[in-house]
Amino acid sequence: MKRRATLATIAAAVFGIASGLSGASPDLVIWFDAAAREFTQALPLGNGRLGAMVFGGVDEERIILNEGTLWSGSRQDADRPDAAGYLAEIRRLLLEGRNVEAEKLVYAHFTCQGVGSARARGKDVPYGSYQVLGNLRLRFEGTSGEVRNYRRELDLAQAVARVEYEQAGVKYRREAFSSAPHEAIVIRLTADKPGRITFLATLDRPERFTVTGDGPRGLLMTGQLNNGTDGKGMKYAARLRLRLRGGAAAIEDNRLRVRNADEAILLITAATDYQGFAGRRTPDPAAASARDMDRAAPAPYGALLAANRADFRKYFNRVGLTLGPVDPAAAERPMPARLKAAAAGAPDPALAALYFQYGRYLLISSSRPAGVPANLQGIWADGVQTPWNGDWHLNVNVQMNYWPAEVGNLSELHQPLFSLIASLEEPGARTAKLYYSARGWVAHVITNPWWFTAPGEAASWGSTTSGSAWLCQHLWDHYLYTRDIAFLRWAYPIMKGSARFYADMLIEEPKHNWLVTAPANSPENAFRLFDKSVAHVCMGPTVDMQLLRYLFDAVTEASRILGVDKELGEELAAKRARLAPTRIASDGRVMEWLEEYEEPEPTHRHVSHLWGLYPGSEITPEETPELAQAARKSLEARGDISTGWSLAYKINLWARLGDGNRAHRLLALLLSPAGSRQAEGVRFSGGSYDNLFDAHPPFQIDGNFGGAAGIAEMLLQSHNGVIRLLPALPDAWPEGRVTGLRARGGFELDMAWKAGKITETTLRSRLGGACRVSYGGKTTELKTRPGGVYRVM
Ligand code: FUC
């Protein structure tokens, strides 16, 4: 190993291979030796609002542009006014075990009003779709000849994409980033010989746009999306401005022509007139984008670059991760080859570390405190009808986006999700009333920037009632990590409203007199009734019960901490005690429903009934060993191969079961080239695209975030009052070092290990207080003071 490292280091010094462009650290670089042909090979950049994807073409550079609030559709009334009138009948049928009939009634009267998400094709209906802002294309002219030494890289540590190649004796370089401090995307083109940069720049999008010249060296693209009613939906503007050294530029036919320049700097600003729960709230996006441009355009390139780097690093550098043994040859492979080599069995622990940091990179790039949460596409959509409308799915997906936020030391980037949750309170109260005659608020399975809280349009998946309970878990978990009382005061009424809703809507099932949700479903999964008919709609699926135990506990505890609502706390505690428990079926698996139904699709991607294992914590190997064993059986029966996010979920579940090698196997599947693994009866096989984007398929960013969280969960856990060090370390990572992971209670940890054994642990206590730290079966009690630093092992 040592010898190889030395050779590689020499090779790197002599041939300049292992180190990236501009001295980027090879373990934080995703690189390619060719331009992207597809979106899933392009390099993503983002400042939380402005997203970009760099293709790095030689004849034509295409840069996909995104603005995080750009949605078609509009606010609508999707609540059926008469839904509550059918509730008693639906429940009666469920209580009698007539689920198929109940489901029919849900379809007819208890779905949303209108077409809802239009079966995930909602761009021209009121539900709308998240859309690409457009494309910047640069058609290079006057260059030809063989291309040599091509390299394209994403430098995670600096948040910069770079492209470099030689053609006809000229070395060309491009550098791009999306800056939060300057609210602009910045692209610089240089060549090592004067006067060699000649191109035609255009802006376009698939529909609904007009481009005009904007001053002598700029373009302006504006348009209005469909709101799904009269066509007059959200307005947007994107601006391009050029700064030139040498050469000449002119606007020709609403295109920007640049001739014989030494250097060209392109700036892009953009805005929408979204007036919703977050974002910029500007009625005039053209003016807002002009203001941003006037601020960014005069800044010297070095200043733009430095400001972006400083801003990005304040988040990114909080956590460091090295996993070894490192094979330097691995980082020398372009990413497509690296993924293939790893899938073929070449050990590459550094790839896992890179994937973890990529997840953090993507969160910093798609979710900033004042903005909207990362959607199914993050902020990297290509097209106007994005998969599943690029919305916020509440039955696992948007939550998964935020799994790495706290443990990955990016706590304040969790904020956009909290803003979304708060925005659902008022519309969700109406939905609660009209469907369930309940107090409080509810959101079902899908939501968008237009406050959609009604059930989905199909009973099979649309009747999930616990989306809002799962959202509220994030509020409480943020408090558990930060102990921020001011935050809890803000969040408490929202959590309380959610708990109220469920407390009101629970009914008693006849067999055990447990309290259950109804109607409900176990996210998207079907079951066979005893007469073999297939249904989805049920009462008290396990996931709901686990979520409600969590929520009721959280609200009771929060009310105690804040010294309010004693009676509500008591009511919730009493109801909590009567919720259907998590049970083990006769075949040893965790029961997903109240009955031991057969499943038509035993390998279904959702593993909702294991919510109590992760992200919940009512199932643990230490406290509930039988249930933990049953969870293991359930996972075995589901099988490993599935969608990207499902693979990611299972990494976390195996990590919670303390099985590092199995978690690692799931991670290896997640890191396999998209679609390269198949299994019988499995509809989707996920993995990673060349640019490490998660493949559902198609691209869906939740798996990136869930995978990053899973890696953290293998290294550190902190639920139920114990901080566990290396709880699921796989044999494949015998050595490593991690710095800056967060644990619940306001703690931060650094750890190093060798030969699979911890060698060093530093715990920083931000808030003081006692903590219990467990490693290798031994638990140590530690009293800490605020700001204290402790050596634990
Ligand atoms: C749920 C999942 C799908 C997909 C979609 C966005 O419907 O079951 O797999 O992730 O959300």
Boltz pocket constraint, residues with backbone or C-beta under 6 A from the ligand:
constraints:
  - pocket:
      binder: B
      contacts: [[A, 376], [A, 388], [A, 393], [A, 397], [A, 524], [A, 605], [A, 606], [A, 643], [A, 645], [A, 696], [A, 700]]
      max_distance: 6.0
